[in-house]
């Protein structure tokens, strides 16, 4: 049977719902409806996507012109991601089942959002496991190489065609505001990528050092600083682990630190190693904090749960010899909804900590 839509039955042969079908995938069925005989025609896709878009009402206002419009299972549309960057959309069709409905999805997005263009970032490795080709292609209108994003008074350039994920990380939008609200003195933004945290920190901190292993990413961070008229950001191309170790060795101190690493745990087998990595960077960051300094730290590994993340921070704090005060625990913004019965939808977790001594 080719990829698409199938009815799902229980052991007694009773229809229990409708699912997307991916014959070559480790996840062959993705439920989209509990109704028997549901037909996933153009009208169905229009209605389901309209509900997701309406869930973001009021988000796109004077504070930002970019957000996630469809968050996969969180919006009842498994393996579909849609991000809006100003007047353009970037989509990811991450399963063979969803790919079979591409035409209806594009039609619904065009009618509901009326974007100037839609880009398919179908270069994710998961598509290979779905038996699908990987590509980046414009599937409607035209999409520029760079889009200026506004976010709570900060501007930065998103790169839809070549940037990580869909061109920028929208899921830390509110966390960047939180971290900036307590920023002061010397600030350090590790795993900075294009400098999104650094830009927010720089409006309150005296100086900001933005660290990333990618020279290309650091160059974009410097460009973003100039776009905002900020002259107190310095970009450093370096391995984060090596940089933190060297800074600790020379007795450096920072009043504000942000750690926003990529996912260290790509699968369940890598959880133990990932937790060691998270503990290492957090332990060193805690030792680098000046008395009263703040650390915002995060993990986007959905294989590492919130409880494990907080326990790791507890262990790191104990080993650091510092009295670390938990100021806030953060999750995903409202445009990245988490379904409480689907733990994988709650991949992002963070904590704001203060050095109490």
DOVONU-661256 format. One record per residue (C-alpha): residue number from 1; residue in three letters; x, y, z. Coordinates in Angstrom, 1 decimal, decimal comma, always signed. Layout:
N
[node NUM; "ALA"; [X; Y; Z]]
...
//
This chain:
357
[node 1; "UNK"; [+0,0; +0,0; +0,0]]
[node 2; "UNK"; [+1,5; +3,4; -0,9]]
[node 3; "UNK"; [+2,0; +6,2; +1,7]]
[node 4; "UNK"; [-1,1; +8,2; +2,5]]
[node 5; "UNK"; [-4,1; +7,7; +4,8]]
[node 6; "UNK"; [-5,5; +4,5; +6,3]]
[node 7; "UNK"; [-8,3; +3,5; +8,7]]
[node 8; "UNK"; [-7,1; +1,9; +11,9]]
[node 9; "UNK"; [-9,0; -1,0; +13,5]]
[node 10; "UNK"; [-8,7; -2,7; +16,9]]
[node 11; "UNK"; [-8,3; -6,5; +17,4]]
[node 12; "UNK"; [-12,0; -6,9; +17,0]]
[node 13; "UNK"; [-12,0; -5,2; +13,6]]
[node 14; "UNK"; [-13,7; -2,1; +14,8]]
[node 15; "UNK"; [-12,5; +1,2; +13,2]]
[node 16; "UNK"; [-10,9; +3,3; +15,9]]
[node 17; "UNK"; [-9,7; +6,2; +13,7]]
[node 18; "UNK"; [-7,7; +7,5; +10,8]]
[node 19; "UNK"; [-3,9; +7,7; +10,5]]
[node 20; "UNK"; [-1,1; +8,8; +8,2]]
[node 21; "UNK"; [+0,6; +5,7; +6,7]]
[node 22; "UNK"; [+4,3; +5,5; +6,1]]
[node 23; "UNK"; [+5,2; +2,0; +5,0]]
[node 24; "UNK"; [+9,0; +2,4; +5,3]]
[node 25; "UNK"; [+9,1; +4,2; +8,6]]
[node 26; "UNK"; [+9,8; +3,1; +12,2]]
[node 27; "UNK"; [+6,6; +5,0; +13,0]]
[node 28; "UNK"; [+4,3; +3,5; +10,3]]
[node 29; "UNK"; [+1,1; +5,0; +11,7]]
[node 30; "UNK"; [+0,5; +8,5; +13,0]]
[node 31; "UNK"; [-3,1; +9,0; +14,2]]
[node 32; "UNK"; [-4,8; +12,2; +13,1]]
[node 33; "UNK"; [-8,5; +11,4; +14,0]]
[node 34; "UNK"; [-10,4; +9,2; +16,3]]
[node 35; "UNK"; [-13,5; +9,4; +14,1]]
[node 36; "UNK"; [-14,4; +6,3; +12,0]]
[node 37; "UNK"; [-14,4; +6,9; +8,3]]
[node 38; "UNK"; [-12,7; +10,3; +8,4]]
[node 39; "UNK"; [-11,8; +11,5; +4,9]]
[node 40; "UNK"; [-8,6; +13,6; +4,7]]
[node 41; "UNK"; [-9,7; +15,6; +1,7]]
[node 42; "UNK"; [-8,8; +19,3; +1,0]]
[node 43; "UNK"; [-11,6; +20,6; +3,2]]
[node 44; "UNK"; [-10,3; +18,5; +6,2]]
[node 45; "UNK"; [-6,7; +19,9; +5,8]]
[node 46; "UNK"; [-8,1; +23,4; +5,5]]
[node 47; "UNK"; [-10,1; +23,1; +8,7]]
[node 48; "UNK"; [-7,3; +21,4; +10,7]]
[node 49; "UNK"; [-4,7; +24,0; +9,6]]
[node 50; "UNK"; [-7,1; +26,8; +10,2]]
[node 51; "UNK"; [-7,5; +25,7; +13,8]]
[node 52; "UNK"; [-3,7; +25,7; +14,2]]
[node 53; "UNK"; [-3,4; +29,2; +12,7]]
[node 54; "UNK"; [-6,2; +30,5; +14,9]]
[node 55; "UNK"; [-4,4; +29,2; +17,9]]
[node 56; "UNK"; [-1,7; +31,8; +17,2]]
[node 57; "UNK"; [-4,1; +34,8; +17,1]]
[node 58; "UNK"; [-2,6; +37,8; +18,7]]
[node 59; "UNK"; [+0,9; +36,4; +18,7]]
[node 60; "UNK"; [+2,0; +38,1; +15,5]]
[node 61; "UNK"; [+1,7; +41,7; +16,6]]
[node 62; "UNK"; [+4,1; +44,5; +17,4]]
[node 63; "UNK"; [+6,4; +42,2; +19,3]]
[node 64; "UNK"; [+7,2; +39,8; +16,5]]
[node 65; "UNK"; [+6,7; +39,0; +12,9]]
[node 66; "UNK"; [+7,7; +35,3; +13,1]]
[node 67; "UNK"; [+6,2; +32,3; +14,8]]
[node 68; "UNK"; [+5,4; +28,6; +14,3]]
[node 69; "UNK"; [+2,0; +28,2; +12,7]]
[node 70; "UNK"; [+1,9; +24,3; +12,8]]
[node 71; "UNK"; [+3,8; +22,3; +15,4]]
[node 72; "UNK"; [+3,3; +18,7; +14,3]]
[node 73; "UNK"; [+1,5; +16,5; +16,9]]
[node 74; "UNK"; [+1,0; +19,5; +19,1]]
[node 75; "UNK"; [-1,6; +20,8; +16,6]]
[node 76; "UNK"; [-2,9; +17,4; +15,6]]
[node 77; "UNK"; [-0,9; +17,4; +12,4]]
[node 78; "UNK"; [+1,9; +14,9; +13,0]]
[node 79; "UNK"; [+5,2; +15,3; +11,1]]
[node 80; "UNK"; [+4,1; +18,7; +9,7]]
[node 81; "UNK"; [+6,0; +21,9; +10,7]]
[node 82; "UNK"; [+5,1; +25,3; +9,4]]
[node 83; "UNK"; [+7,1; +28,4; +10,4]]
[node 84; "UNK"; [+6,1; +31,9; +9,4]]
[node 85; "UNK"; [+8,9; +34,5; +8,8]]
[node 86; "UNK"; [+7,1; +37,8; +8,0]]
[node 87; "UNK"; [+5,4; +37,4; +4,7]]
[node 88; "UNK"; [+6,8; +33,9; +3,9]]
[node 89; "UNK"; [+6,3; +30,4; +5,1]]
[node 90; "UNK"; [+8,8; +27,5; +5,6]]
[node 91; "UNK"; [+7,3; +24,0; +5,8]]
[node 92; "UNK"; [+8,8; +20,6; +6,7]]
[node 93; "UNK"; [+7,0; +17,5; +5,5]]
[node 94; "UNK"; [+8,7; +14,9; +7,7]]
[node 95; "UNK"; [+6,9; +11,7; +6,9]]
[node 96; "UNK"; [+5,8; +9,8; +3,8]]
[node 97; "UNK"; [+2,2; +9,9; +5,0]]
[node 98; "UNK"; [+2,2; +13,7; +5,2]]
[node 99; "UNK"; [+4,1; +14,1; +2,0]]
[node 100; "UNK"; [+1,2; +12,3; +0,2]]
[node 101; "UNK"; [-1,0; +15,3; +1,1]]
[node 102; "UNK"; [+1,4; +18,0; +0,1]]
[node 103; "UNK"; [-1,0; +19,5; -2,5]]
[node 104; "UNK"; [-3,8; +19,9; +0,0]]
[node 105; "UNK"; [-1,5; +21,4; +2,7]]
[node 106; "UNK"; [+0,0; +24,0; +0,3]]
[node 107; "UNK"; [-3,5; +24,9; -0,9]]
[node 108; "UNK"; [-4,8; +25,4; +2,7]]
[node 109; "UNK"; [-1,8; +27,5; +3,7]]
[node 110; "UNK"; [-2,1; +29,6; +0,6]]
[node 111; "UNK"; [-5,7; +30,3; +1,2]]
[node 112; "UNK"; [-5,5; +30,9; +5,0]]
[node 113; "UNK"; [-2,2; +32,9; +5,2]]
[node 114; "UNK"; [-1,7; +34,2; +1,7]]
[node 115; "UNK"; [+2,1; +34,2; +1,9]]
[node 116; "UNK"; [+4,3; +35,6; -0,8]]
[node 117; "UNK"; [+6,0; +32,3; -1,0]]
[node 118; "UNK"; [+6,4; +28,9; +0,6]]
[node 119; "UNK"; [+9,7; +27,1; +1,0]]
[node 120; "UNK"; [+9,9; +23,4; +1,7]]
[node 121; "UNK"; [+12,9; +22,6; +3,9]]
[node 122; "UNK"; [+12,7; +18,9; +3,3]]
[node 123; "UNK"; [+16,4; +18,3; +4,0]]
[node 124; "UNK"; [+16,0; +16,7; +7,4]]
[node 125; "UNK"; [+17,6; +13,3; +7,8]]
[node 126; "UNK"; [+14,4; +11,8; +9,1]]
[node 127; "UNK"; [+13,0; +11,9; +5,5]]
[node 128; "UNK"; [+15,6; +9,3; +4,5]]
[node 129; "UNK"; [+14,2; +6,9; +7,1]]
[node 130; "UNK"; [+10,8; +7,5; +5,6]]
[node 131; "UNK"; [+12,0; +6,5; +2,1]]
[node 132; "UNK"; [+11,8; +10,1; +0,9]]
[node 133; "UNK"; [+14,3; +12,3; -1,0]]
[node 134; "UNK"; [+15,8; +15,3; +0,7]]
[node 135; "UNK"; [+15,7; +18,7; -0,8]]
[node 136; "UNK"; [+15,2; +22,4; -0,3]]
[node 137; "UNK"; [+12,7; +23,9; -2,8]]
[node 138; "UNK"; [+10,3; +26,7; -3,3]]
[node 139; "UNK"; [+6,9; +25,2; -3,8]]
[node 140; "UNK"; [+4,8; +28,4; -4,1]]
[node 141; "UNK"; [+5,7; +32,0; -5,0]]
[node 142; "UNK"; [+9,2; +33,1; -4,1]]
[node 143; "UNK"; [+11,2; +33,1; -0,9]]
[node 144; "UNK"; [+14,2; +35,4; -0,3]]
[node 145; "UNK"; [+17,5; +34,1; +1,0]]
[node 146; "UNK"; [+17,3; +36,4; +4,1]]
[node 147; "UNK"; [+14,3; +37,6; +6,0]]
[node 148; "UNK"; [+14,5; +40,3; +8,8]]
[node 149; "UNK"; [+12,8; +39,1; +11,9]]
[node 150; "UNK"; [+11,5; +41,4; +14,6]]
[node 151; "UNK"; [+11,4; +40,1; +18,2]]
[node 152; "UNK"; [+10,6; +42,2; +21,2]]
[node 153; "UNK"; [+12,5; +45,2; +19,9]]
[node 154; "UNK"; [+15,4; +43,1; +18,5]]
[node 155; "UNK"; [+16,0; +42,5; +14,8]]
[node 156; "UNK"; [+17,9; +39,6; +13,3]]
[node 157; "UNK"; [+18,3; +37,9; +9,9]]
[node 158; "UNK"; [+16,7; +34,5; +9,4]]
[node 159; "UNK"; [+18,1; +32,3; +6,6]]
[node 160; "UNK"; [+15,2; +30,2; +5,3]]
[node 161; "UNK"; [+17,1; +28,3; +2,6]]
[node 162; "UNK"; [+20,4; +27,6; +4,5]]
[node 163; "UNK"; [+19,9; +28,2; +8,2]]
[node 164; "UNK"; [+19,5; +25,5; +10,8]]
[node 165; "UNK"; [+16,0; +23,9; +11,1]]
[node 166; "UNK"; [+13,7; +26,3; +9,1]]
[node 167; "UNK"; [+16,1; +29,3; +9,2]]
[node 168; "UNK"; [+16,0; +30,5; +12,8]]
[node 169; "UNK"; [+15,1; +29,2; +16,3]]
[node 170; "UNK"; [+11,7; +30,5; +17,2]]
[node 171; "UNK"; [+11,2; +28,3; +20,2]]
[node 172; "UNK"; [+13,4; +30,4; +22,5]]
[node 173; "UNK"; [+11,7; +33,7; +21,8]]
[node 174; "UNK"; [+10,3; +34,2; +25,3]]
[node 175; "UNK"; [+13,3; +32,7; +27,0]]
[node 176; "UNK"; [+15,5; +35,4; +25,3]]
[node 177; "UNK"; [+13,3; +38,1; +26,9]]
[node 178; "UNK"; [+13,6; +36,4; +30,3]]
[node 179; "UNK"; [+17,4; +36,1; +30,2]]
[node 180; "UNK"; [+17,7; +39,7; +29,0]]
[node 181; "UNK"; [+15,5; +40,9; +31,9]]
[node 182; "UNK"; [+18,1; +40,0; +34,4]]
[node 183; "UNK"; [+21,2; +40,6; +32,3]]
[node 184; "UNK"; [+24,0; +42,9; +33,6]]
[node 185; "UNK"; [+27,8; +43,3; +33,6]]
[node 186; "UNK"; [+29,9; +40,9; +31,5]]
[node 187; "UNK"; [+27,6; +38,5; +29,6]]
[node 188; "UNK"; [+28,4; +35,2; +27,9]]
[node 189; "UNK"; [+26,3; +33,6; +25,2]]
[node 190; "UNK"; [+27,5; +30,0; +24,5]]
[node 191; "UNK"; [+26,2; +28,1; +21,5]]
[node 192; "UNK"; [+25,2; +31,5; +20,2]]
[node 193; "UNK"; [+24,5; +30,5; +16,6]]
[node 194; "UNK"; [+23,3; +33,8; +15,0]]
[node 195; "UNK"; [+23,4; +35,7; +18,3]]
[node 196; "UNK"; [+19,7; +35,8; +19,1]]
[node 197; "UNK"; [+20,3; +35,6; +22,9]]
[node 198; "UNK"; [+23,4; +37,9; +22,6]]
[node 199; "UNK"; [+21,3; +40,6; +20,9]]
[node 200; "UNK"; [+18,8; +40,7; +23,8]]
[node 201; "UNK"; [+21,5; +40,5; +26,5]]
[node 202; "UNK"; [+23,5; +43,4; +24,9]]
[node 203; "UNK"; [+20,7; +45,9; +25,5]]
[node 204; "UNK"; [+21,3; +45,6; +29,3]]
[node 205; "UNK"; [+24,7; +44,0; +29,8]]
[node 206; "UNK"; [+28,0; +46,0; +29,6]]
[node 207; "UNK"; [+29,6; +43,5; +27,2]]
[node 208; "UNK"; [+28,6; +40,2; +25,5]]
[node 209; "UNK"; [+30,8; +37,5; +24,3]]
[node 210; "UNK"; [+29,0; +35,3; +21,7]]
[node 211; "UNK"; [+30,6; +31,8; +21,3]]
[node 212; "UNK"; [+29,9; +29,3; +18,5]]
[node 213; "UNK"; [+31,9; +26,6; +16,8]]
[node 214; "UNK"; [+30,7; +27,9; +13,4]]
[node 215; "UNK"; [+32,6; +30,8; +11,9]]
[node 216; "UNK"; [+29,7; +31,4; +9,5]]
[node 217; "UNK"; [+27,3; +31,6; +12,4]]
[node 218; "UNK"; [+29,4; +34,0; +14,3]]
[node 219; "UNK"; [+29,8; +36,2; +11,2]]
[node 220; "UNK"; [+26,0; +36,4; +11,0]]
[node 221; "UNK"; [+25,8; +37,2; +14,7]]
[node 222; "UNK"; [+28,2; +40,2; +14,2]]
[node 223; "UNK"; [+26,0; +41,3; +11,3]]
[node 224; "UNK"; [+22,9; +41,1; +13,4]]
[node 225; "UNK"; [+24,6; +43,2; +16,1]]
[node 226; "UNK"; [+25,4; +45,9; +13,5]]
[node 227; "UNK"; [+21,7; +45,7; +12,3]]
[node 228; "UNK"; [+20,7; +46,7; +15,9]]
[node 229; "UNK"; [+23,4; +49,3; +16,3]]
[node 230; "UNK"; [+25,0; +47,3; +19,1]]
[node 231; "UNK"; [+28,7; +47,7; +19,6]]
[node 232; "UNK"; [+29,2; +45,7; +22,8]]
[node 233; "UNK"; [+29,0; +42,2; +21,2]]
[node 234; "UNK"; [+32,2; +40,3; +20,4]]
[node 235; "UNK"; [+32,0; +37,0; +18,4]]
[node 236; "UNK"; [+34,3; +34,1; +19,2]]
[node 237; "UNK"; [+34,7; +31,0; +17,0]]
[node 238; "UNK"; [+35,4; +28,2; +19,4]]
[node 239; "UNK"; [+34,3; +24,8; +20,7]]
[node 240; "UNK"; [+32,0; +25,5; +23,6]]
[node 241; "UNK"; [+33,5; +22,8; +25,9]]
[node 242; "UNK"; [+37,1; +24,0; +25,2]]
[node 243; "UNK"; [+36,1; +27,7; +25,7]]
[node 244; "UNK"; [+34,4; +27,1; +29,0]]
[node 245; "UNK"; [+37,3; +25,0; +30,3]]
[node 246; "UNK"; [+39,8; +27,7; +29,3]]
[node 247; "UNK"; [+37,8; +30,4; +30,9]]
[node 248; "UNK"; [+37,5; +28,5; +34,1]]
[node 249; "UNK"; [+41,2; +27,8; +34,1]]
[node 250; "UNK"; [+42,0; +31,5; +33,9]]
[node 251; "UNK"; [+39,6; +32,5; +36,6]]
[node 252; "UNK"; [+37,2; +34,5; +34,4]]
[node 253; "UNK"; [+33,9; +35,8; +35,9]]
[node 254; "UNK"; [+30,7; +36,7; +34,2]]
[node 255; "UNK"; [+27,6; +38,3; +35,7]]
[node 256; "UNK"; [+25,3; +36,7; +33,0]]
[node 257; "UNK"; [+25,6; +33,4; +31,1]]
[node 258; "UNK"; [+23,4; +31,7; +28,6]]
[node 259; "UNK"; [+23,8; +28,1; +27,6]]
[node 260; "UNK"; [+21,5; +27,1; +24,7]]
[node 261; "UNK"; [+23,2; +24,0; +23,2]]
[node 262; "UNK"; [+21,9; +21,8; +20,3]]
[node 263; "UNK"; [+20,3; +18,4; +21,2]]
[node 264; "UNK"; [+23,0; +16,3; +22,8]]
[node 265; "UNK"; [+20,7; +13,2; +22,9]]
[node 266; "UNK"; [+19,7; +12,1; +19,4]]
[node 267; "UNK"; [+18,3; +8,8; +20,6]]
[node 268; "UNK"; [+17,7; +6,9; +23,9]]
[node 269; "UNK"; [+21,0; +5,2; +23,7]]
[node 270; "UNK"; [+22,8; +8,5; +23,9]]
[node 271; "UNK"; [+21,0; +9,8; +27,0]]
[node 272; "UNK"; [+23,7; +8,9; +29,5]]
[node 273; "UNK"; [+26,4; +10,6; +27,4]]
[node 274; "UNK"; [+24,2; +13,6; +26,8]]
[node 275; "UNK"; [+23,6; +14,1; +30,5]]
[node 276; "UNK"; [+27,4; +14,0; +31,1]]
[node 277; "UNK"; [+27,8; +16,7; +28,4]]
[node 278; "UNK"; [+25,0; +18,9; +29,9]]
[node 279; "UNK"; [+26,5; +18,5; +33,3]]
[node 280; "UNK"; [+30,0; +19,5; +32,1]]
[node 281; "UNK"; [+29,0; +22,8; +30,5]]
[node 282; "UNK"; [+26,6; +23,7; +33,3]]
[node 283; "UNK"; [+29,2; +22,9; +36,0]]
[node 284; "UNK"; [+31,7; +25,1; +34,3]]
[node 285; "UNK"; [+29,2; +27,9; +33,7]]
[node 286; "UNK"; [+28,2; +27,9; +37,4]]
[node 287; "UNK"; [+31,9; +28,2; +38,4]]
[node 288; "UNK"; [+32,3; +31,2; +36,0]]
[node 289; "UNK"; [+29,4; +33,1; +37,6]]
[node 290; "UNK"; [+30,2; +36,1; +39,7]]
[node 291; "UNK"; [+28,3; +36,3; +43,0]]
[node 292; "UNK"; [+24,7; +37,2; +42,3]]
[node 293; "UNK"; [+25,2; +36,3; +38,6]]
[node 294; "UNK"; [+22,5; +34,6; +36,6]]
[node 295; "UNK"; [+22,6; +31,5; +34,3]]
[node 296; "UNK"; [+19,9; +30,7; +31,8]]
[node 297; "UNK"; [+20,4; +27,1; +30,6]]
[node 298; "UNK"; [+18,4; +24,9; +28,3]]
[node 299; "UNK"; [+18,0; +21,5; +26,6]]
[node 300; "UNK"; [+16,2; +20,8; +23,4]]
[node 301; "UNK"; [+16,7; +17,0; +23,7]]
[node 302; "UNK"; [+13,3; +15,5; +24,0]]
[node 303; "UNK"; [+14,9; +12,2; +25,1]]
[node 304; "UNK"; [+16,1; +14,1; +28,2]]
[node 305; "UNK"; [+13,0; +14,8; +30,3]]
[node 306; "UNK"; [+12,4; +17,8; +32,5]]
[node 307; "UNK"; [+13,0; +15,8; +35,7]]
[node 308; "UNK"; [+16,3; +14,5; +34,4]]
[node 309; "UNK"; [+17,3; +17,9; +33,3]]
[node 310; "UNK"; [+16,7; +19,4; +36,7]]
[node 311; "UNK"; [+18,4; +16,5; +38,5]]
[node 312; "UNK"; [+21,4; +17,1; +36,2]]
[node 313; "UNK"; [+21,5; +20,8; +37,3]]
[node 314; "UNK"; [+21,2; +19,8; +40,9]]
[node 315; "UNK"; [+24,2; +17,5; +40,5]]
[node 316; "UNK"; [+26,2; +20,2; +38,7]]
[node 317; "UNK"; [+25,4; +22,8; +41,4]]
[node 318; "UNK"; [+26,5; +20,4; +44,1]]
[node 319; "UNK"; [+29,8; +19,7; +42,4]]
[node 320; "UNK"; [+30,4; +23,4; +41,6]]
[node 321; "UNK"; [+30,4; +24,3; +45,3]]
[node 322; "UNK"; [+28,1; +27,2; +44,6]]
[node 323; "UNK"; [+24,7; +27,9; +46,1]]
[node 324; "UNK"; [+22,5; +28,0; +43,0]]
[node 325; "UNK"; [+19,0; +29,5; +43,4]]
[node 326; "UNK"; [+16,3; +28,3; +41,0]]
[node 327; "UNK"; [+14,6; +31,5; +39,8]]
[node 328; "UNK"; [+12,4; +30,0; +37,0]]
[node 329; "UNK"; [+11,7; +26,8; +35,0]]
[node 330; "UNK"; [+10,8; +27,4; +31,4]]
[node 331; "UNK"; [+9,2; +25,4; +28,6]]
[node 332; "UNK"; [+8,0; +26,1; +25,1]]
[node 333; "UNK"; [+6,2; +29,2; +23,9]]
[node 334; "UNK"; [+2,5; +29,1; +23,0]]
[node 335; "UNK"; [+3,2; +28,6; +19,3]]
[node 336; "UNK"; [+5,0; +25,3; +20,1]]
[node 337; "UNK"; [+2,1; +23,6; +22,0]]
[node 338; "UNK"; [+2,9; +20,5; +24,1]]
[node 339; "UNK"; [+0,4; +17,6; +24,4]]
[node 340; "UNK"; [+0,7; +16,3; +27,9]]
[node 341; "UNK"; [+0,1; +12,7; +26,7]]
[node 342; "UNK"; [+2,8; +12,9; +24,0]]
[node 343; "UNK"; [+6,1; +13,6; +25,9]]
[node 344; "UNK"; [+8,0; +14,1; +22,6]]
[node 345; "UNK"; [+6,1; +17,3; +21,9]]
[node 346; "UNK"; [+7,6; +18,8; +25,1]]
[node 347; "UNK"; [+11,2; +18,7; +24,0]]
[node 348; "UNK"; [+12,3; +22,1; +25,2]]
[node 349; "UNK"; [+13,1; +22,9; +28,9]]
[node 350; "UNK"; [+15,1; +25,5; +30,6]]
[node 351; "UNK"; [+16,0; +27,0; +33,9]]
[node 352; "UNK"; [+17,0; +30,4; +35,2]]
[node 353; "UNK"; [+19,5; +30,1; +38,1]]
[node 354; "UNK"; [+21,2; +32,7; +40,3]]
[node 355; "UNK"; [+24,5; +32,3; +42,1]]
[node 356; "UNK"; [+23,6; +32,9; +45,7]]
[node 357; "UNK"; [+27,2; +33,3; +46,9]]
//
